[in-house]
Amino acid sequence: MSAAYYALFHAITLQAAELLAAGDLRYERTRELRHGSLDDVARRLTGAGAPPADPASPEESAAYRVRKVAYAIQRLRADREDADYNHFARFTQRWAVEAITLAMEAVELVTSRAFLTSGEGQAFLASVAEQARPRT
C-alpha cells in the first residue's frame, strides 16, 4: 500500500517541482512538498472524497483527470495509513489490487501530456507547488 501511495505522491511532487525549479534544484524542491498539504489540495477538489463521475463530454475530460488524481491521492493516503498503522485492519487481495490499479491510473494521468498541458492540470500542480515549505 505504501508503494502505491508513494508512487503517486512522487509523481505529483516531481511535476509540481517543475514549476518551482529546473535541473538538479528540482529534487530539492520536491522535498519541500508535504503530504498533508497535498491532501488539502486534493480535498478542496473532491469535497467528500467520492470518486469522480465519468466525464459527460470531452470538455469535461481535463477536470475529470484532475478530480481522479485528487481522489486517488486521498484514497491511497488513507489506505497507506491503515496498512502502516492499523494492526486490526483486514486486507484482501481485491482491496490491494484496486489500490494498485488506482495508483497506476493516477500516475499515468498526472504524467500524461493531456494533464500537463491542460489549464486544469497546471492549476492543480500550481496549487500543490504553492504549498512548498522549506525544510528546516
Phi and psi in radians as a Rosetta constraint file:
Dihedral C 1 N 2 CA 2 C 2 CIRCULARHARMONIC -1.042 0.35
Dihedral N 2 CA 2 C 2 N 3 CIRCULARHARMONIC -0.716 0.35
Dihedral C 2 N 3 CA 3 C 3 CIRCULARHARMONIC -1.110 0.35
Dihedral N 3 CA 3 C 3 N 4 CIRCULARHARMONIC -0.689 0.35
Dihedral C 3 N 4 CA 4 C 4 CIRCULARHARMONIC -1.108 0.35
Dihedral N 4 CA 4 C 4 N 5 CIRCULARHARMONIC -0.830 0.35
Dihedral C 4 N 5 CA 5 C 5 CIRCULARHARMONIC -1.083 0.35
Dihedral N 5 CA 5 C 5 N 6 CIRCULARHARMONIC -0.857 0.35
Dihedral C 5 N 6 CA 6 C 6 CIRCULARHARMONIC -1.180 0.35
Dihedral N 6 CA 6 C 6 N 7 CIRCULARHARMONIC -0.518 0.35
Dihedral C 6 N 7 CA 7 C 7 CIRCULARHARMONIC -1.046 0.35
Dihedral N 7 CA 7 C 7 N 8 CIRCULARHARMONIC -0.785 0.35
Dihedral C 7 N 8 CA 8 C 8 CIRCULARHARMONIC -1.252 0.35
Dihedral N 8 CA 8 C 8 N 9 CIRCULARHARMONIC -0.766 0.35
Dihedral C 8 N 9 CA 9 C 9 CIRCULARHARMONIC -0.972 0.35
Dihedral N 9 CA 9 C 9 N 10 CIRCULARHARMONIC -0.823 0.35
Dihedral C 9 N 10 CA 10 C 10 CIRCULARHARMONIC -1.217 0.35
Dihedral N 10 CA 10 C 10 N 11 CIRCULARHARMONIC -0.616 0.35
Dihedral C 10 N 11 CA 11 C 11 CIRCULARHARMONIC -1.092 0.35
Dihedral N 11 CA 11 C 11 N 12 CIRCULARHARMONIC -0.760 0.35
Dihedral C 11 N 12 CA 12 C 12 CIRCULARHARMONIC -1.191 0.35
Dihedral N 12 CA 12 C 12 N 13 CIRCULARHARMONIC -0.828 0.35
Dihedral C 12 N 13 CA 13 C 13 CIRCULARHARMONIC -1.151 0.35
Dihedral N 13 CA 13 C 13 N 14 CIRCULARHARMONIC -0.589 0.35
Dihedral C 13 N 14 CA 14 C 14 CIRCULARHARMONIC -1.146 0.35
Dihedral N 14 CA 14 C 14 N 15 CIRCULARHARMONIC -0.749 0.35
Dihedral C 14 N 15 CA 15 C 15 CIRCULARHARMONIC -1.170 0.35
Dihedral N 15 CA 15 C 15 N 16 CIRCULARHARMONIC -0.709 0.35
Dihedral C 15 N 16 CA 16 C 16 CIRCULARHARMONIC -1.151 0.35
Dihedral N 16 CA 16 C 16 N 17 CIRCULARHARMONIC -0.663 0.35
Dihedral C 16 N 17 CA 17 C 17 CIRCULARHARMONIC -1.124 0.35
Dihedral N 17 CA 17 C 17 N 18 CIRCULARHARMONIC -0.453 0.35
Dihedral C 17 N 18 CA 18 C 18 CIRCULARHARMONIC -1.021 0.35
Dihedral N 18 CA 18 C 18 N 19 CIRCULARHARMONIC -0.505 0.35
Dihedral C 18 N 19 CA 19 C 19 CIRCULARHARMONIC -1.380 0.35
Dihedral N 19 CA 19 C 19 N 20 CIRCULARHARMONIC -0.305 0.35
Dihedral C 19 N 20 CA 20 C 20 CIRCULARHARMONIC -1.742 0.35
Dihedral N 20 CA 20 C 20 N 21 CIRCULARHARMONIC -0.550 0.35
Dihedral C 20 N 21 CA 21 C 21 CIRCULARHARMONIC -2.798 0.35
Dihedral N 21 CA 21 C 21 N 22 CIRCULARHARMONIC 2.889 0.35
Dihedral C 21 N 22 CA 22 C 22 CIRCULARHARMONIC -2.130 0.35
Dihedral N 22 CA 22 C 22 N 23 CIRCULARHARMONIC 2.870 0.35
Dihedral C 22 N 23 CA 23 C 23 CIRCULARHARMONIC 1.071 0.35
Dihedral N 23 CA 23 C 23 N 24 CIRCULARHARMONIC -2.453 0.35
Dihedral C 23 N 24 CA 24 C 24 CIRCULARHARMONIC -1.137 0.35
Dihedral N 24 CA 24 C 24 N 25 CIRCULARHARMONIC -0.467 0.35
Dihedral C 24 N 25 CA 25 C 25 CIRCULARHARMONIC -1.165 0.35
Dihedral N 25 CA 25 C 25 N 26 CIRCULARHARMONIC -0.388 0.35
Dihedral C 25 N 26 CA 26 C 26 CIRCULARHARMONIC -1.024 0.35
Dihedral N 26 CA 26 C 26 N 27 CIRCULARHARMONIC -0.726 0.35
Dihedral C 26 N 27 CA 27 C 27 CIRCULARHARMONIC -1.065 0.35
Dihedral N 27 CA 27 C 27 N 28 CIRCULARHARMONIC -0.788 0.35
Dihedral C 27 N 28 CA 28 C 28 CIRCULARHARMONIC -1.046 0.35
Dihedral N 28 CA 28 C 28 N 29 CIRCULARHARMONIC -0.677 0.35
Dihedral C 28 N 29 CA 29 C 29 CIRCULARHARMONIC -1.203 0.35
Dihedral N 29 CA 29 C 29 N 30 CIRCULARHARMONIC -0.554 0.35
Dihedral C 29 N 30 CA 30 C 30 CIRCULARHARMONIC -1.084 0.35
Dihedral N 30 CA 30 C 30 N 31 CIRCULARHARMONIC -0.531 0.35
Dihedral C 30 N 31 CA 31 C 31 CIRCULARHARMONIC -1.232 0.35
Dihedral N 31 CA 31 C 31 N 32 CIRCULARHARMONIC -0.227 0.35
Dihedral C 31 N 32 CA 32 C 32 CIRCULARHARMONIC -1.556 0.35
Dihedral N 32 CA 32 C 32 N 33 CIRCULARHARMONIC -0.112 0.35
Dihedral C 32 N 33 CA 33 C 33 CIRCULARHARMONIC -1.650 0.35
Dihedral N 33 CA 33 C 33 N 34 CIRCULARHARMONIC 2.224 0.35
Dihedral C 33 N 34 CA 34 C 34 CIRCULARHARMONIC -1.805 0.35
Dihedral N 34 CA 34 C 34 N 35 CIRCULARHARMONIC 2.666 0.35
Dihedral C 34 N 35 CA 35 C 35 CIRCULARHARMONIC -1.081 0.35
Dihedral N 35 CA 35 C 35 N 36 CIRCULARHARMONIC -0.829 0.35
Dihedral C 35 N 36 CA 36 C 36 CIRCULARHARMONIC -1.097 0.35
Dihedral N 36 CA 36 C 36 N 37 CIRCULARHARMONIC -0.654 0.35
Dihedral C 36 N 37 CA 37 C 37 CIRCULARHARMONIC -1.154 0.35
Dihedral N 37 CA 37 C 37 N 38 CIRCULARHARMONIC -0.730 0.35
Dihedral C 37 N 38 CA 38 C 38 CIRCULARHARMONIC -1.110 0.35
Dihedral N 38 CA 38 C 38 N 39 CIRCULARHARMONIC -0.721 0.35
Dihedral C 38 N 39 CA 39 C 39 CIRCULARHARMONIC -1.091 0.35
Dihedral N 39 CA 39 C 39 N 40 CIRCULARHARMONIC -0.684 0.35
Dihedral C 39 N 40 CA 40 C 40 CIRCULARHARMONIC -1.087 0.35
Dihedral N 40 CA 40 C 40 N 41 CIRCULARHARMONIC -0.772 0.35
Dihedral C 40 N 41 CA 41 C 41 CIRCULARHARMONIC -1.078 0.35
Dihedral N 41 CA 41 C 41 N 42 CIRCULARHARMONIC -0.794 0.35
Dihedral C 41 N 42 CA 42 C 42 CIRCULARHARMONIC -1.087 0.35
Dihedral N 42 CA 42 C 42 N 43 CIRCULARHARMONIC -0.728 0.35
Dihedral C 42 N 43 CA 43 C 43 CIRCULARHARMONIC -1.129 0.35
Dihedral N 43 CA 43 C 43 N 44 CIRCULARHARMONIC -0.649 0.35
Dihedral C 43 N 44 CA 44 C 44 CIRCULARHARMONIC -1.085 0.35
Dihedral N 44 CA 44 C 44 N 45 CIRCULARHARMONIC -0.549 0.35
Dihedral C 44 N 45 CA 45 C 45 CIRCULARHARMONIC -1.466 0.35
Dihedral N 45 CA 45 C 45 N 46 CIRCULARHARMONIC -0.498 0.35
Dihedral C 45 N 46 CA 46 C 46 CIRCULARHARMONIC -1.889 0.35
Dihedral N 46 CA 46 C 46 N 47 CIRCULARHARMONIC -0.205 0.35
Dihedral C 46 N 47 CA 47 C 47 CIRCULARHARMONIC 1.157 0.35
Dihedral N 47 CA 47 C 47 N 48 CIRCULARHARMONIC -1.912 0.35
Dihedral C 47 N 48 CA 48 C 48 CIRCULARHARMONIC -1.318 0.35
Dihedral N 48 CA 48 C 48 N 49 CIRCULARHARMONIC -0.116 0.35
Dihedral C 48 N 49 CA 49 C 49 CIRCULARHARMONIC 1.532 0.35
Dihedral N 49 CA 49 C 49 N 50 CIRCULARHARMONIC 0.276 0.35
Dihedral C 49 N 50 CA 50 C 50 CIRCULARHARMONIC -1.309 0.35
Dihedral N 50 CA 50 C 50 N 51 CIRCULARHARMONIC 2.606 0.35
Dihedral C 50 N 51 CA 51 C 51 CIRCULARHARMONIC -1.098 0.35
Dihedral N 51 CA 51 C 51 N 52 CIRCULARHARMONIC 2.499 0.35
Dihedral C 51 N 52 CA 52 C 52 CIRCULARHARMONIC -1.259 0.35
Dihedral N 52 CA 52 C 52 N 53 CIRCULARHARMONIC 2.587 0.35
Dihedral C 52 N 53 CA 53 C 53 CIRCULARHARMONIC -1.283 0.35
Dihedral N 53 CA 53 C 53 N 54 CIRCULARHARMONIC 2.631 0.35
Dihedral C 53 N 54 CA 54 C 54 CIRCULARHARMONIC -1.028 0.35
Dihedral N 54 CA 54 C 54 N 55 CIRCULARHARMONIC 2.536 0.35
Dihedral C 54 N 55 CA 55 C 55 CIRCULARHARMONIC -1.127 0.35
Dihedral N 55 CA 55 C 55 N 56 CIRCULARHARMONIC 2.445 0.35
Dihedral C 55 N 56 CA 56 C 56 CIRCULARHARMONIC -1.418 0.35
Dihedral N 56 CA 56 C 56 N 57 CIRCULARHARMONIC -0.354 0.35
Dihedral C 56 N 57 CA 57 C 57 CIRCULARHARMONIC -2.603 0.35
Dihedral N 57 CA 57 C 57 N 58 CIRCULARHARMONIC 2.844 0.35
Dihedral C 57 N 58 CA 58 C 58 CIRCULARHARMONIC -1.042 0.35
Dihedral N 58 CA 58 C 58 N 59 CIRCULARHARMONIC -0.517 0.35
Dihedral C 58 N 59 CA 59 C 59 CIRCULARHARMONIC -1.144 0.35
Dihedral N 59 CA 59 C 59 N 60 CIRCULARHARMONIC -0.482 0.35
Dihedral C 59 N 60 CA 60 C 60 CIRCULARHARMONIC -1.496 0.35
Dihedral N 60 CA 60 C 60 N 61 CIRCULARHARMONIC -0.106 0.35
Dihedral C 60 N 61 CA 61 C 61 CIRCULARHARMONIC -1.086 0.35
Dihedral N 61 CA 61 C 61 N 62 CIRCULARHARMONIC -0.719 0.35
Dihedral C 61 N 62 CA 62 C 62 CIRCULARHARMONIC -1.127 0.35
Dihedral N 62 CA 62 C 62 N 63 CIRCULARHARMONIC -0.781 0.35
Dihedral C 62 N 63 CA 63 C 63 CIRCULARHARMONIC -1.136 0.35
Dihedral N 63 CA 63 C 63 N 64 CIRCULARHARMONIC -0.666 0.35
Dihedral C 63 N 64 CA 64 C 64 CIRCULARHARMONIC -1.056 0.35
Dihedral N 64 CA 64 C 64 N 65 CIRCULARHARMONIC -0.780 0.35
Dihedral C 64 N 65 CA 65 C 65 CIRCULARHARMONIC -1.037 0.35
Dihedral N 65 CA 65 C 65 N 66 CIRCULARHARMONIC -0.746 0.35
Dihedral C 65 N 66 CA 66 C 66 CIRCULARHARMONIC -1.150 0.35
Dihedral N 66 CA 66 C 66 N 67 CIRCULARHARMONIC -0.781 0.35
Dihedral C 66 N 67 CA 67 C 67 CIRCULARHARMONIC -1.114 0.35
Dihedral N 67 CA 67 C 67 N 68 CIRCULARHARMONIC -0.637 0.35
Dihedral C 67 N 68 CA 68 C 68 CIRCULARHARMONIC -1.145 0.35
Dihedral N 68 CA 68 C 68 N 69 CIRCULARHARMONIC -0.741 0.35
Dihedral C 68 N 69 CA 69 C 69 CIRCULARHARMONIC -1.131 0.35
Dihedral N 69 CA 69 C 69 N 70 CIRCULARHARMONIC -0.749 0.35
Dihedral C 69 N 70 CA 70 C 70 CIRCULARHARMONIC -1.094 0.35
Dihedral N 70 CA 70 C 70 N 71 CIRCULARHARMONIC -0.761 0.35
Dihedral C 70 N 71 CA 71 C 71 CIRCULARHARMONIC -1.073 0.35
Dihedral N 71 CA 71 C 71 N 72 CIRCULARHARMONIC -0.774 0.35
Dihedral C 71 N 72 CA 72 C 72 CIRCULARHARMONIC -1.074 0.35
Dihedral N 72 CA 72 C 72 N 73 CIRCULARHARMONIC -0.730 0.35
Dihedral C 72 N 73 CA 73 C 73 CIRCULARHARMONIC -1.137 0.35
Dihedral N 73 CA 73 C 73 N 74 CIRCULARHARMONIC -0.686 0.35
Dihedral C 73 N 74 CA 74 C 74 CIRCULARHARMONIC -1.166 0.35
Dihedral N 74 CA 74 C 74 N 75 CIRCULARHARMONIC -0.847 0.35
Dihedral C 74 N 75 CA 75 C 75 CIRCULARHARMONIC -1.102 0.35
Dihedral N 75 CA 75 C 75 N 76 CIRCULARHARMONIC -0.812 0.35
Dihedral C 75 N 76 CA 76 C 76 CIRCULARHARMONIC -1.213 0.35
Dihedral N 76 CA 76 C 76 N 77 CIRCULARHARMONIC -0.574 0.35
Dihedral C 76 N 77 CA 77 C 77 CIRCULARHARMONIC -1.167 0.35
Dihedral N 77 CA 77 C 77 N 78 CIRCULARHARMONIC -0.750 0.35
Dihedral C 77 N 78 CA 78 C 78 CIRCULARHARMONIC -1.099 0.35
Dihedral N 78 CA 78 C 78 N 79 CIRCULARHARMONIC -0.750 0.35
Dihedral C 78 N 79 CA 79 C 79 CIRCULARHARMONIC -1.089 0.35
Dihedral N 79 CA 79 C 79 N 80 CIRCULARHARMONIC -0.726 0.35
Dihedral C 79 N 80 CA 80 C 80 CIRCULARHARMONIC -1.096 0.35
Dihedral N 80 CA 80 C 80 N 81 CIRCULARHARMONIC -0.770 0.35
Dihedral C 80 N 81 CA 81 C 81 CIRCULARHARMONIC -1.098 0.35
Dihedral N 81 CA 81 C 81 N 82 CIRCULARHARMONIC -0.709 0.35
Dihedral C 81 N 82 CA 82 C 82 CIRCULARHARMONIC -1.073 0.35
Dihedral N 82 CA 82 C 82 N 83 CIRCULARHARMONIC -0.828 0.35
Dihedral C 82 N 83 CA 83 C 83 CIRCULARHARMONIC -1.128 0.35
Dihedral N 83 CA 83 C 83 N 84 CIRCULARHARMONIC -0.635 0.35
Dihedral C 83 N 84 CA 84 C 84 CIRCULARHARMONIC -1.450 0.35
Dihedral N 84 CA 84 C 84 N 85 CIRCULARHARMONIC -0.549 0.35
Dihedral C 84 N 85 CA 85 C 85 CIRCULARHARMONIC -2.152 0.35
Dihedral N 85 CA 85 C 85 N 86 CIRCULARHARMONIC -0.326 0.35
Dihedral C 85 N 86 CA 86 C 86 CIRCULARHARMONIC -1.677 0.35
Dihedral N 86 CA 86 C 86 N 87 CIRCULARHARMONIC 1.664 0.35
Dihedral C 86 N 87 CA 87 C 87 CIRCULARHARMONIC -1.258 0.35
Dihedral N 87 CA 87 C 87 N 88 CIRCULARHARMONIC -0.176 0.35
Dihedral C 87 N 88 CA 88 C 88 CIRCULARHARMONIC -1.777 0.35
Dihedral N 88 CA 88 C 88 N 89 CIRCULARHARMONIC -0.069 0.35
Dihedral C 88 N 89 CA 89 C 89 CIRCULARHARMONIC -1.167 0.35
Dihedral N 89 CA 89 C 89 N 90 CIRCULARHARMONIC 2.530 0.35
Dihedral C 89 N 90 CA 90 C 90 CIRCULARHARMONIC -1.877 0.35
Dihedral N 90 CA 90 C 90 N 91 CIRCULARHARMONIC 2.230 0.35
Dihedral C 90 N 91 CA 91 C 91 CIRCULARHARMONIC -1.995 0.35
Dihedral N 91 CA 91 C 91 N 92 CIRCULARHARMONIC 2.429 0.35
Dihedral C 91 N 92 CA 92 C 92 CIRCULARHARMONIC -2.020 0.35
Dihedral N 92 CA 92 C 92 N 93 CIRCULARHARMONIC 2.838 0.35
Dihedral C 92 N 93 CA 93 C 93 CIRCULARHARMONIC -1.088 0.35
Dihedral N 93 CA 93 C 93 N 94 CIRCULARHARMONIC -0.709 0.35
Dihedral C 93 N 94 CA 94 C 94 CIRCULARHARMONIC -1.053 0.35
Dihedral N 94 CA 94 C 94 N 95 CIRCULARHARMONIC -0.769 0.35
Dihedral C 94 N 95 CA 95 C 95 CIRCULARHARMONIC -1.053 0.35
Dihedral N 95 CA 95 C 95 N 96 CIRCULARHARMONIC -0.781 0.35
Dihedral C 95 N 96 CA 96 C 96 CIRCULARHARMONIC -1.147 0.35
Dihedral N 96 CA 96 C 96 N 97 CIRCULARHARMONIC -0.768 0.35
Dihedral C 96 N 97 CA 97 C 97 CIRCULARHARMONIC -1.127 0.35
Dihedral N 97 CA 97 C 97 N 98 CIRCULARHARMONIC -0.717 0.35
Dihedral C 97 N 98 CA 98 C 98 CIRCULARHARMONIC -1.082 0.35
Dihedral N 98 CA 98 C 98 N 99 CIRCULARHARMONIC -0.738 0.35
Dihedral C 98 N 99 CA 99 C 99 CIRCULARHARMONIC -1.161 0.35
Dihedral N 99 CA 99 C 99 N 100 CIRCULARHARMONIC -0.746 0.35
Dihedral C 99 N 100 CA 100 C 100 CIRCULARHARMONIC -1.146 0.35
Dihedral N 100 CA 100 C 100 N 101 CIRCULARHARMONIC -0.712 0.35
Dihedral C 100 N 101 CA 101 C 101 CIRCULARHARMONIC -1.102 0.35
Dihedral N 101 CA 101 C 101 N 102 CIRCULARHARMONIC -0.756 0.35
Dihedral C 101 N 102 CA 102 C 102 CIRCULARHARMONIC -1.052 0.35
Dihedral N 102 CA 102 C 102 N 103 CIRCULARHARMONIC -0.763 0.35
Dihedral C 102 N 103 CA 103 C 103 CIRCULARHARMONIC -1.082 0.35
Dihedral N 103 CA 103 C 103 N 104 CIRCULARHARMONIC -0.784 0.35
Dihedral C 103 N 104 CA 104 C 104 CIRCULARHARMONIC -1.080 0.35
Dihedral N 104 CA 104 C 104 N 105 CIRCULARHARMONIC -0.766 0.35
Dihedral C 104 N 105 CA 105 C 105 CIRCULARHARMONIC -1.116 0.35
Dihedral N 105 CA 105 C 105 N 106 CIRCULARHARMONIC -0.749 0.35
Dihedral C 105 N 106 CA 106 C 106 CIRCULARHARMONIC -1.193 0.35
Dihedral N 106 CA 106 C 106 N 107 CIRCULARHARMONIC -0.705 0.35
Dihedral C 106 N 107 CA 107 C 107 CIRCULARHARMONIC -1.096 0.35
Dihedral N 107 CA 107 C 107 N 108 CIRCULARHARMONIC -0.742 0.35
Dihedral C 107 N 108 CA 108 C 108 CIRCULARHARMONIC -1.063 0.35
Dihedral N 108 CA 108 C 108 N 109 CIRCULARHARMONIC -0.729 0.35
Dihedral C 108 N 109 CA 109 C 109 CIRCULARHARMONIC -1.116 0.35
Dihedral N 109 CA 109 C 109 N 110 CIRCULARHARMONIC -0.898 0.35
Dihedral C 109 N 110 CA 110 C 110 CIRCULARHARMONIC -1.201 0.35
Dihedral N 110 CA 110 C 110 N 111 CIRCULARHARMONIC -0.327 0.35
Dihedral C 110 N 111 CA 111 C 111 CIRCULARHARMONIC -1.796 0.35
Dihedral N 111 CA 111 C 111 N 112 CIRCULARHARMONIC 0.056 0.35
Dihedral C 111 N 112 CA 112 C 112 CIRCULARHARMONIC -1.375 0.35
Dihedral N 112 CA 112 C 112 N 113 CIRCULARHARMONIC 2.640 0.35
Dihedral C 112 N 113 CA 113 C 113 CIRCULARHARMONIC -1.039 0.35
Dihedral N 113 CA 113 C 113 N 114 CIRCULARHARMONIC -0.699 0.35
Dihedral C 113 N 114 CA 114 C 114 CIRCULARHARMONIC -1.054 0.35
Dihedral N 114 CA 114 C 114 N 115 CIRCULARHARMONIC -0.704 0.35
Dihedral C 114 N 115 CA 115 C 115 CIRCULARHARMONIC -1.226 0.35
Dihedral N 115 CA 115 C 115 N 116 CIRCULARHARMONIC -0.853 0.35
Dihedral C 115 N 116 CA 116 C 116 CIRCULARHARMONIC -1.196 0.35
Dihedral N 116 CA 116 C 116 N 117 CIRCULARHARMONIC -0.407 0.35
Dihedral C 116 N 117 CA 117 C 117 CIRCULARHARMONIC -1.781 0.35
Dihedral N 117 CA 117 C 117 N 118 CIRCULARHARMONIC -0.076 0.35
Dihedral C 117 N 118 CA 118 C 118 CIRCULARHARMONIC -1.476 0.35
Dihedral N 118 CA 118 C 118 N 119 CIRCULARHARMONIC 2.643 0.35
Dihedral C 118 N 119 CA 119 C 119 CIRCULARHARMONIC -1.064 0.35
Dihedral N 119 CA 119 C 119 N 120 CIRCULARHARMONIC -0.674 0.35
Dihedral C 119 N 120 CA 120 C 120 CIRCULARHARMONIC -1.162 0.35
Dihedral N 120 CA 120 C 120 N 121 CIRCULARHARMONIC -0.749 0.35
Dihedral C 120 N 121 CA 121 C 121 CIRCULARHARMONIC -1.118 0.35
Dihedral N 121 CA 121 C 121 N 122 CIRCULARHARMONIC -0.770 0.35
Dihedral C 121 N 122 CA 122 C 122 CIRCULARHARMONIC -1.112 0.35
Dihedral N 122 CA 122 C 122 N 123 CIRCULARHARMONIC -0.686 0.35
Dihedral C 122 N 123 CA 123 C 123 CIRCULARHARMONIC -1.135 0.35
Dihedral N 123 CA 123 C 123 N 124 CIRCULARHARMONIC -0.710 0.35
Dihedral C 123 N 124 CA 124 C 124 CIRCULARHARMONIC -1.059 0.35
Dihedral N 124 CA 124 C 124 N 125 CIRCULARHARMONIC -0.877 0.35
Dihedral C 124 N 125 CA 125 C 125 CIRCULARHARMONIC -1.119 0.35
Dihedral N 125 CA 125 C 125 N 126 CIRCULARHARMONIC -0.653 0.35
Dihedral C 125 N 126 CA 126 C 126 CIRCULARHARMONIC -1.133 0.35
Dihedral N 126 CA 126 C 126 N 127 CIRCULARHARMONIC -0.682 0.35
Dihedral C 126 N 127 CA 127 C 127 CIRCULARHARMONIC -1.089 0.35
Dihedral N 127 CA 127 C 127 N 128 CIRCULARHARMONIC -0.695 0.35
Dihedral C 127 N 128 CA 128 C 128 CIRCULARHARMONIC -1.152 0.35
Dihedral N 128 CA 128 C 128 N 129 CIRCULARHARMONIC -0.812 0.35
Dihedral C 128 N 129 CA 129 C 129 CIRCULARHARMONIC -1.074 0.35
Dihedral N 129 CA 129 C 129 N 130 CIRCULARHARMONIC -0.614 0.35
Dihedral C 129 N 130 CA 130 C 130 CIRCULARHARMONIC -1.082 0.35
Dihedral N 130 CA 130 C 130 N 131 CIRCULARHARMONIC -0.394 0.35
Dihedral C 130 N 131 CA 131 C 131 CIRCULARHARMONIC -1.458 0.35
Dihedral N 131 CA 131 C 131 N 132 CIRCULARHARMONIC -0.053 0.35
Dihedral C 131 N 132 CA 132 C 132 CIRCULARHARMONIC -1.038 0.35
Dihedral N 132 CA 132 C 132 N 133 CIRCULARHARMONIC 2.339 0.35
Dihedral C 132 N 133 CA 133 C 133 CIRCULARHARMONIC -2.308 0.35
Dihedral N 133 CA 133 C 133 N 134 CIRCULARHARMONIC 2.164 0.35
Dihedral C 133 N 134 CA 134 C 134 CIRCULARHARMONIC -0.996 0.35
Dihedral N 134 CA 134 C 134 N 135 CIRCULARHARMONIC 2.446 0.35
Dihedral C 134 N 135 CA 135 C 135 CIRCULARHARMONIC -1.333 0.35
Dihedral N 135 CA 135 C 135 N 136 CIRCULARHARMONIC 2.458 0.35
